[in-house]
């Protein structure tokens, strides 16, 4: 069993099941965050509490009102990097004006020799 502080333990004791509403689960996740739980610990608690797989728990936490902001914001460093590497790329895929995929054909020099 994971070690938790007393506030987290109180929240874990709540009656929460797979059939709980999205808003009940969201409040549960938010309350865990308020008392010091991080996203990974929250996912582990959700897995055990709701008897679901880790991927589904991850989606619940990432889409929650408590943690969603961390995972919904684009990382400006990633976009800046993609803009630079796209300049000489063999193929560039864009969505809404932003580079989302860059392809380099690594074997093209060997084709010319």
DRENTORKOL-3810 file (N, C-alpha, C; in nm, 4 decimals):
REM DRENTORKOL-3810
@n.u->0.0849; n.v->-0.1199; n.w->0.0000; ca.u->0.0000; ca.v->0.0000; ca.w->0.0000; c.u->0.0881; c.v->0.1245; c.w->0.0000
@n.u->0.0462; n.v->0.2248; n.w->-0.0728; ca.u->0.1187; ca.v->0.3513; ca.w->-0.0770; c.u->0.1055; c.v->0.4242; c.w->0.0552
@n.u->0.2120; n.v->0.4934; n.w->0.0927; ca.u->0.2062; ca.v->0.5749; ca.w->0.2144; c.u->0.1517; c.v->0.7123; c.w->0.1776
@n.u->0.0559; n.v->0.7619; n.w->0.2544; ca.u->-0.0058; ca.v->0.8911; ca.w->0.2272; c.u->-0.0176; c.v->0.9694; c.w->0.3570
@n.u->-0.0356; n.v->1.1013; n.w->0.3395; ca.u->-0.0635; ca.v->1.1805; ca.w->0.4592; c.u->-0.2092; c.v->1.1571; c.w->0.5010
@n.u->-0.2436; n.v->1.2040; n.w->0.6193; ca.u->-0.3771; ca.v->1.1769; ca.w->0.6747; c.u->-0.4889; c.v->1.2381; c.w->0.5910
@n.u->-0.4640; n.v->1.3558; n.w->0.5324; ca.u->-0.5673; ca.v->1.4191; ca.w->0.4502; c.u->-0.5971; c.v->1.3358; c.w->0.3258
@n.u->-0.4913; n.v->1.2820; n.w->0.2645; ca.u->-0.5102; ca.v->1.1971; ca.w->0.1471; c.u->-0.5856; c.v->1.0705; c.w->0.1873
@n.u->-0.5489; n.v->1.0133; n.w->0.2998; ca.u->-0.6175; ca.v->0.8922; ca.w->0.3472; c.u->-0.7671; c.v->0.9165; c.w->0.3675
@n.u->-0.8034; n.v->1.0340; n.w->0.4202; ca.u->-0.9457; ca.v->1.0660; ca.w->0.4404; c.u->-1.0199; c.v->1.0701; c.w->0.3072
@n.u->-0.9565; n.v->1.1273; n.w->0.2061; ca.u->-1.0198; ca.v->1.1359; ca.w->0.0743; c.u->-1.0332; c.v->0.9969; c.w->0.0132
@n.u->-0.9296; n.v->0.9149; n.w->0.0278; ca.u->-0.9328; ca.v->0.7787; ca.w->-0.0270; c.u->-1.0472; c.v->0.6974; c.w->0.0335
@n.u->-1.0812; n.v->0.7255; n.w->0.1570; ca.u->-1.1888; ca.v->0.6512; ca.w->0.2249; c.u->-1.3276; c.v->0.6824; c.w->0.1692
@n.u->-1.3411; n.v->0.7880; n.w->0.0915; ca.u->-1.4720; ca.v->0.8232; ca.w->0.0352; c.u->-1.5261; c.v->0.7103; c.w->-0.0521
@n.u->-1.6569; n.v->0.7072; n.w->-0.0628; ca.u->-1.7236; ca.v->0.6093; ca.w->-0.1473; c.u->-1.7177; c.v->0.6571; c.w->-0.2922
@n.u->-1.6271; n.v->0.6000; n.w->-0.3676; ca.u->-1.6112; ca.v->0.6326; ca.w->-0.5088; c.u->-1.5965; c.v->0.5004; c.w->-0.5827
@n.u->-1.6759; n.v->0.4820; n.w->-0.6879; ca.u->-1.6737; ca.v->0.3567; ca.w->-0.7639; c.u->-1.6680; c.v->0.3867; c.w->-0.9126
@n.u->-1.6556; n.v->0.2809; n.w->-0.9917; ca.u->-1.6550; ca.v->0.2938; ca.w->-1.1373; c.u->-1.7821; c.v->0.3621; c.w->-1.1888
@n.u->-1.8926; n.v->0.3473; n.w->-1.1155; ca.u->-2.0194; ca.v->0.4057; ca.w->-1.1590; c.u->-2.0380; c.v->0.5497; c.w->-1.1101
@n.u->-1.9398; n.v->0.6044; n.w->-1.0389; ca.u->-1.9488; ca.v->0.7438; ca.w->-0.9938; c.u->-1.9513; c.v->0.8370; c.w->-1.1149
@n.u->-2.0160; n.v->0.9501; n.w->-1.0985; ca.u->-2.0266; ca.v->1.0456; ca.w->-1.2092; c.u->-1.8908; c.v->1.1112; c.w->-1.2366
@n.u->-1.8787; n.v->1.1694; n.w->-1.3557; ca.u->-1.7555; ca.v->1.2397; ca.w->-1.3920; c.u->-1.7270; c.v->1.3532; c.w->-1.2943
@n.u->-1.8311; n.v->1.4240; n.w->-1.2527; ca.u->-1.8110; ca.v->1.5363; ca.w->-1.1601; c.u->-1.7650; c.v->1.4877; c.w->-1.0231
@n.u->-1.8144; n.v->1.3713; n.w->-0.9784; ca.u->-1.7687; ca.v->1.3150; ca.w->-0.8509; c.u->-1.6214; c.v->1.2742; c.w->-0.8584
@n.u->-1.5839; n.v->1.2144; n.w->-0.9701; ca.u->-1.4444; ca.v->1.1735; ca.w->-0.9886; c.u->-1.3553; c.v->1.2965; c.w->-1.0001
@n.u->-1.4016; n.v->1.3969; n.w->-1.0722; ca.u->-1.3240; ca.v->1.5208; ca.w->-1.0869; c.u->-1.3027; c.v->1.5880; c.w->-0.9510
@n.u->-1.4062; n.v->1.5913; n.w->-0.8678; ca.u->-1.3936; ca.v->1.6501; ca.w->-0.7341; c.u->-1.2958; c.v->1.5693; c.w->-0.6498
@n.u->-1.3023; n.v->1.4370; n.w->-0.6605; ca.u->-1.2109; ca.v->1.3487; ca.w->-0.5889; c.u->-1.0656; c.v->1.3815; c.w->-0.6271
@n.u->-1.0396; n.v->1.3936; n.w->-0.7567; ca.u->-0.9054; ca.v->1.4268; ca.w->-0.8057; c.u->-0.8630; c.v->1.5651; c.w->-0.7572
@n.u->-0.9532; n.v->1.6624; n.w->-0.7654; ca.u->-0.9232; ca.v->1.7989; ca.w->-0.7197; c.u->-0.8924; c.v->1.8026; c.w->-0.5706
@n.u->-0.9695; n.v->1.7282; n.w->-0.4940; ca.u->-0.9465; ca.v->1.7247; ca.w->-0.3493; c.u->-0.8125; c.v->1.6594; c.w->-0.3153
@n.u->-0.7758; n.v->1.5560; n.w->-0.3902; ca.u->-0.6450; ca.v->1.4942; ca.w->-0.3694; c.u->-0.5328; c.v->1.5952; c.w->-0.3954
@n.u->-0.5477; n.v->1.6720; n.w->-0.5028; ca.u->-0.4455; ca.v->1.7734; ca.w->-0.5343; c.u->-0.4361; c.v->1.8766; c.w->-0.4220
@n.u->-0.5503; n.v->1.9206; n.w->-0.3713; ca.u->-0.5526; ca.v->2.0235; ca.w->-0.2661; c.u->-0.4763; c.v->1.9815; c.w->-0.1410
@n.u->-0.4732; n.v->1.8515; n.w->-0.1132; ca.u->-0.4054; ca.v->1.8054; ca.w->0.0083; c.u->-0.2647; c.v->1.7515; c.w->-0.0194
@n.u->-0.2153; n.v->1.7749; n.w->-0.1415; ca.u->-0.0754; ca.v->1.7453; ca.w->-0.1692; c.u->-0.0442; c.v->1.6276; c.w->-0.2590
@n.u->-0.1438; n.v->1.5633; n.w->-0.3144; ca.u->-0.1168; ca.v->1.4517; ca.w->-0.4050; c.u->-0.0692; c.v->1.5053; c.w->-0.5398
@n.u->0.0275; n.v->1.4375; n.w->-0.5995; ca.u->0.0736; ca.v->1.4766; ca.w->-0.7332; c.u->0.0014; c.v->1.3915; c.w->-0.8381
@n.u->0.0178; n.v->1.4204; n.w->-0.9664; ca.u->-0.0557; ca.v->1.3452; ca.w->-1.0685; c.u->-0.0294; c.v->1.1944; c.w->-1.0674
@n.u->0.0951; n.v->1.1527; n.w->-1.0467; ca.u->0.1264; ca.v->1.0101; ca.w->-1.0490; c.u->0.0606; c.v->0.9372; c.w->-0.9319
@n.u->0.0723; n.v->0.9926; n.w->-0.8131; ca.u->0.0082; ca.v->0.9317; ca.w->-0.6957; c.u->-0.1430; c.v->0.9285; c.w->-0.7164
@n.u->-0.1976; n.v->1.0371; n.w->-0.7701; ca.u->-0.3423; ca.v->1.0420; ca.w->-0.7964; c.u->-0.3837; c.v->0.9314; c.w->-0.8925
@n.u->-0.3034; n.v->0.9095; n.w->-0.9970; ca.u->-0.3344; ca.v->0.8021; ca.w->-1.0920; c.u->-0.3331; c.v->0.6663; c.w->-1.0221
@n.u->-0.2338; n.v->0.6435; n.w->-0.9377; ca.u->-0.2249; ca.v->0.5158; ca.w->-0.8660; c.u->-0.3462; c.v->0.4959; c.w->-0.7748
@n.u->-0.3886; n.v->0.6024; n.w->-0.7093; ca.u->-0.5059; ca.v->0.5947; ca.w->-0.6220; c.u->-0.6310; c.v->0.5628; c.w->-0.7043
@n.u->-0.6465; n.v->0.6301; n.w->-0.8176; ca.u->-0.7625; ca.v->0.6090; ca.w->-0.9050; c.u->-0.7650; c.v->0.4641; c.w->-0.9555
@n.u->-0.6491; n.v->0.4121; n.w->-0.9964; ca.u->-0.6409; ca.v->0.2726; ca.w->-1.0436; c.u->-0.6931; c.v->0.1777; c.w->-0.9371
@n.u->-0.6431; n.v->0.1950; n.w->-0.8153; ca.u->-0.6811; ca.v->0.1046; ca.w->-0.7064; c.u->-0.8277; c.v->0.1255; c.w->-0.6652
@n.u->-0.8680; n.v->0.2509; n.w->-0.6544; ca.u->-1.0028; ca.v->0.2836; ca.w->-0.6059; c.u->-1.1114; c.v->0.2403; c.w->-0.7048
@n.u->-1.0883; n.v->0.2638; n.w->-0.8340; ca.u->-1.1907; ca.v->0.2348; ca.w->-0.9345; c.u->-1.1684; c.v->0.1021; c.w->-1.0063
@n.u->-1.0570; n.v->0.0354; n.w->-0.9736; ca.u->-1.0251; ca.v->-0.0919; ca.w->-1.0371; c.u->-1.0214; c.v->-0.0789; c.w->-1.1899
@n.u->-0.9454; n.v->0.0205; n.w->-1.2373; ca.u->-0.9318; ca.v->0.0443; ca.w->-1.3811; c.u->-0.7839; c.v->0.0374; c.w->-1.4184
@n.u->-0.7541; n.v->0.0357; n.w->-1.5489; ca.u->-0.6143; ca.v->0.0294; ca.w->-1.5900; c.u->-0.5502; c.v->0.1682; c.w->-1.5801
@n.u->-0.4183; n.v->0.1687; n.w->-1.5798; ca.u->-0.3435; ca.v->0.2924; ca.w->-1.5584; c.u->-0.3690; c.v->0.3942; c.w->-1.6702
@n.u->-0.3850; n.v->0.3466; n.w->-1.7937; ca.u->-0.4103; ca.v->0.4373; ca.w->-1.9060; c.u->-0.5389; c.v->0.5167; c.w->-1.8886
@n.u->-0.6427; n.v->0.4501; n.w->-1.8429; ca.u->-0.7705; ca.v->0.5182; ca.w->-1.8211; c.u->-0.7596; c.v->0.6168; c.w->-1.7050
@n.u->-0.6870; n.v->0.5770; n.w->-1.5992; ca.u->-0.6663; ca.v->0.6678; ca.w->-1.4853; c.u->-0.5867; c.v->0.7903; c.w->-1.5287
@n.u->-0.4868; n.v->0.7684; n.w->-1.6122; ca.u->-0.4058; ca.v->0.8797; ca.w->-1.6640; c.u->-0.4943; c.v->0.9783; c.w->-1.7392
@n.u->-0.5812; n.v->0.9267; n.w->-1.8262; ca.u->-0.6720; ca.v->1.0143; ca.w->-1.9006; c.u->-0.7629; c.v->1.0929; c.w->-1.8064
@n.u->-0.8134; n.v->1.0268; n.w->-1.7023; ca.u->-0.9007; ca.v->1.0957; ca.w->-1.6058; c.u->-0.8259; c.v->1.2103; c.w->-1.5371
@n.u->-0.7029; n.v->1.1839; n.w->-1.4955; ca.u->-0.6248; ca.v->1.2864; ca.w->-1.4258; c.u->-0.5863; c.v->1.3980; c.w->-1.5223
@n.u->-0.5381; n.v->1.3636; n.w->-1.6409; ca.u->-0.4960; ca.v->1.4651; ca.w->-1.7380; c.u->-0.6119; c.v->1.5515; c.w->-1.7854
@n.u->-0.7330; n.v->1.4963; n.w->-1.7839; ca.u->-0.8504; ca.v->1.5721; ca.w->-1.8283; c.u->-0.9276; c.v->1.6358; c.w->-1.7131
@n.u->-0.8786; n.v->1.6209; n.w->-1.5913; ca.u->-0.9490; ca.v->1.6772; ca.w->-1.4759; c.u->-0.9292; c.v->1.8282; c.w->-1.4685
@n.u->-1.0187; n.v->1.8929; n.w->-1.3959; ca.u->-1.0054; ca.v->2.0377; ca.w->-1.3780; c.u->-0.8831; c.v->2.0715; c.w->-1.2942
@n.u->-0.8387; n.v->1.9796; n.w->-1.2098; ca.u->-0.7234; ca.v->2.0040; ca.w->-1.1235; c.u->-0.5912; c.v->2.0000; c.w->-1.1991
@n.u->-0.5766; n.v->1.9073; n.w->-1.2911; ca.u->-0.4481; ca.v->1.8877; ca.w->-1.3576; c.u->-0.4516; c.v->1.9132; c.w->-1.5077
@n.u->-0.5661; n.v->1.9320; n.w->-1.5662; ca.u->-0.5770; ca.v->1.9478; ca.w->-1.7109; c.u->-0.4933; c.v->2.0593; c.w->-1.7693
@n.u->-0.4778; n.v->2.1685; n.w->-1.6951; ca.u->-0.4019; ca.v->2.2823; ca.w->-1.7470; c.u->-0.2565; c.v->2.2464; c.w->-1.7760
@n.u->-0.2014; n.v->2.1513; n.w->-1.7040; ca.u->-0.0620; ca.v->2.1119; ca.w->-1.7254; c.u->-0.0422; c.v->2.0407; c.w->-1.8578
@n.u->-0.1442; n.v->1.9716; n.w->-1.9015; ca.u->-0.1298; ca.v->1.8856; ca.w->-2.0177; c.u->-0.1994; c.v->1.9408; c.w->-2.1418
@n.u->-0.2706; n.v->2.0496; n.w->-2.1281; ca.u->-0.3418; ca.v->2.1042; ca.w->-2.2435; c.u->-0.2692; c.v->2.2215; c.w->-2.3073
@n.u->-0.1702; n.v->2.2766; n.w->-2.2401; ca.u->-0.0976; ca.v->2.3905; ca.w->-2.2943; c.u->0.0161; c.v->2.3421; c.w->-2.3835
@n.u->0.0295; n.v->2.4019; n.w->-2.5015; ca.u->0.1416; ca.v->2.3627; ca.w->-2.5867; c.u->0.2729; c.v->2.4124; c.w->-2.5261
@n.u->0.3754; n.v->2.3352; n.w->-2.5435; ca.u->0.5067; ca.v->2.3732; ca.w->-2.4948; c.u->0.5730; c.v->2.4607; c.w->-2.6009
@n.u->0.5988; n.v->2.5889; n.w->-2.5726; ca.u->0.6564; ca.v->2.6775; ca.w->-2.6739; c.u->0.7942; c.v->2.6308; c.w->-2.7210
@n.u->0.8697; n.v->2.5647; n.w->-2.6348; ca.u->0.9998; ca.v->2.5140; ca.w->-2.6763; c.u->0.9838; c.v->2.4099; c.w->-2.7865
@n.u->0.8873; n.v->2.3207; n.w->-2.7705; ca.u->0.8649; ca.v->2.2182; ca.w->-2.8720; c.u->0.8298; c.v->2.2808; c.w->-3.0060
@n.u->0.7424; n.v->2.3818; n.w->-3.0068; ca.u->0.7029; ca.v->2.4446; ca.w->-3.1325; c.u->0.8202; c.v->2.5186; c.w->-3.1957
@n.u->0.8989; n.v->2.5876; n.w->-3.1163; ca.u->1.0159; ca.v->2.6584; ca.w->-3.1682; c.u->1.1149; c.v->2.5590; c.w->-3.2299
@n.u->1.1374; n.v->2.4486; n.w->-3.1616; ca.u->1.2254; ca.v->2.3435; ca.w->-3.2129; c.u->1.1715; c.v->2.2887; c.w->-3.3451
@n.u->1.0416; n.v->2.2570; n.w->-3.3502; ca.u->0.9824; ca.v->2.2039; ca.w->-3.4735; c.u->0.9914; c.v->2.3040; c.w->-3.5885
@n.u->0.9752; n.v->2.4328; n.w->-3.5595; ca.u->0.9878; ca.v->2.5356; ca.w->-3.6634; c.u->1.1283; c.v->2.5359; c.w->-3.7226
@n.u->1.2284; n.v->2.5226; n.w->-3.6372; ca.u->1.3679; ca.v->2.5246; ca.w->-3.6835; c.u->1.3998; c.v->2.3992; c.w->-3.7645
@n.u->1.3656; n.v->2.2825; n.w->-3.7126; ca.u->1.4003; ca.v->2.1582; ca.w->-3.7834; c.u->1.3179; c.v->2.1386; c.w->-3.9105
@n.u->1.2063; n.v->2.2067; n.w->-3.9220; ca.u->1.1244; ca.v->2.1915; ca.w->-4.0425; c.u->1.1845; c.v->2.2627; c.w->-4.1636
@n.u->1.2773; n.v->2.3546; n.w->-4.1398; ca.u->1.3346; ca.v->2.4324; ca.w->-4.2503; c.u->1.4006; c.v->2.3462; c.w->-4.3565
@n.u->1.4692; n.v->2.2401; n.w->-4.3194; ca.u->1.5384; ca.v->2.1529; ca.w->-4.4147; c.u->1.4789; c.v->2.0128; c.w->-4.4207
@n.u->1.3595; n.v->1.9975; n.w->-4.3697; ca.u->1.2973; ca.v->1.8644; ca.w->-4.3654; c.u->1.2497; c.v->1.8214; c.w->-4.5027
@n.u->1.2420; n.v->1.6896; n.w->-4.5220; ca.u->1.1900; ca.v->1.6346; ca.w->-4.6468; c.u->1.0378; c.v->1.6428; c.w->-4.6525
@n.u->0.9763; n.v->1.6358; n.w->-4.5363; ca.u->0.8302; ca.v->1.6435; ca.w->-4.5300; c.u->0.7909; c.v->1.7125; c.w->-4.3998
@n.u->0.6963; n.v->1.8061; n.w->-4.4109; ca.u->0.6487; ca.v->1.8795; ca.w->-4.2933; c.u->0.4965; c.v->1.8739; c.w->-4.2923
@n.u->0.4410; n.v->1.8364; n.w->-4.1780; ca.u->0.2957; ca.v->1.8351; ca.w->-4.1628; c.u->0.2574; c.v->1.9476; c.w->-4.0680
@n.u->0.1595; n.v->2.0266; n.w->-4.1102; ca.u->0.1137; ca.v->2.1395; ca.w->-4.0294; c.u->-0.0337; c.v->2.1240; c.w->-3.9969
@n.u->-0.0707; n.v->2.1757; n.w->-3.8803; ca.u->-0.2112; ca.v->2.1781; ca.w->-3.8398; c.u->-0.2351; c.v->2.3128; c.w->-3.7731
@n.u->-0.3352; n.v->2.3842; n.w->-3.8200; ca.u->-0.3667; ca.v->2.5175; ca.w->-3.7678; c.u->-0.2444; c.v->2.6091; c.w->-3.7697
@n.u->-0.1644; n.v->2.5970; n.w->-3.8756; ca.u->-0.0474; ca.v->2.6834; ca.w->-3.8922; c.u->0.0741; c.v->2.6444; c.w->-3.8104
@n.u->0.0649; n.v->2.5351; n.w->-3.7349; ca.u->0.1770; ca.v->2.4924; ca.w->-3.6515; c.u->0.2327; c.v->2.3605; c.w->-3.7032
@n.u->0.3639; n.v->2.3459; n.w->-3.6940; ca.u->0.4286; ca.v->2.2226; ca.w->-3.7342; c.u->0.3962; c.v->2.1151; c.w->-3.6309
@n.u->0.3436; n.v->2.0029; n.w->-3.6802; ca.u->0.3120; ca.v->1.8936; ca.w->-3.5871; c.u->0.3943; c.v->1.7683; c.w->-3.6166
@n.u->0.4574; n.v->1.7641; n.w->-3.7351; ca.u->0.5370; ca.v->1.6473; ca.w->-3.7706; c.u->0.6441; c.v->1.6871; c.w->-3.8704
@n.u->0.7636; n.v->1.6315; n.w->-3.8527; ca.u->0.8763; ca.v->1.6580; ca.w->-3.9415; c.u->0.9388; c.v->1.5246; c.w->-3.9789
@n.u->0.9656; n.v->1.5051; n.w->-4.1087; ca.u->1.0274; ca.v->1.3814; ca.w->-4.1550; c.u->1.1548; c.v->1.4126; c.w->-4.2322
@n.u->1.2601; n.v->1.3413; n.w->-4.1976; ca.u->1.3870; ca.v->1.3472; ca.w->-4.2703; c.u->1.4137; c.v->1.2098; c.w->-4.3280
@n.u->1.4480; n.v->1.2043; n.w->-4.4553; ca.u->1.4860; ca.v->1.0770; ca.w->-4.5160; c.u->1.6355; c.v->1.0585; c.w->-4.4908
@n.u->1.6668; n.v->0.9757; n.w->-4.3952; ca.u->1.8059; ca.v->0.9585; ca.w->-4.3522; c.u->1.8899; c.v->0.8837; c.w->-4.4540
@n.u->1.8273; n.v->0.8092; n.w->-4.5413; ca.u->1.9034; ca.v->0.7313; ca.w->-4.6382; c.u->1.9170; c.v->0.8007; c.w->-4.7735
@n.u->1.8737; n.v->0.9236; n.w->-4.7905; ca.u->1.8765; ca.v->0.9879; ca.w->-4.9223; c.u->2.0178; c.v->1.0140; c.w->-4.9708
@n.u->2.1145; n.v->1.0392; n.w->-4.8809; ca.u->2.2534; ca.v->1.0587; ca.w->-4.9240; c.u->2.3104; c.v->0.9312; c.w->-4.9824
@n.u->2.2740; n.v->0.8166; n.w->-4.9283; ca.u->2.3260; ca.v->0.6899; ca.w->-4.9796; c.u->2.2665; c.v->0.6557; c.w->-5.1162
@n.u->2.1479; n.v->0.7103; n.w->-5.1469; ca.u->2.0857; ca.v->0.6883; ca.w->-5.2767; c.u->2.1635; c.v->0.7606; c.w->-5.3868
@n.u->2.2225; n.v->0.8754; n.w->-5.3532; ca.u->2.2943; ca.v->0.9576; ca.w->-5.4524; c.u->2.4359; c.v->0.9087; c.w->-5.4752
@n.u->2.4882; n.v->0.8206; n.w->-5.3939; ca.u->2.6267; ca.v->0.7731; ca.w->-5.4085; c.u->2.6350; c.v->0.6491; c.w->-5.4914
END
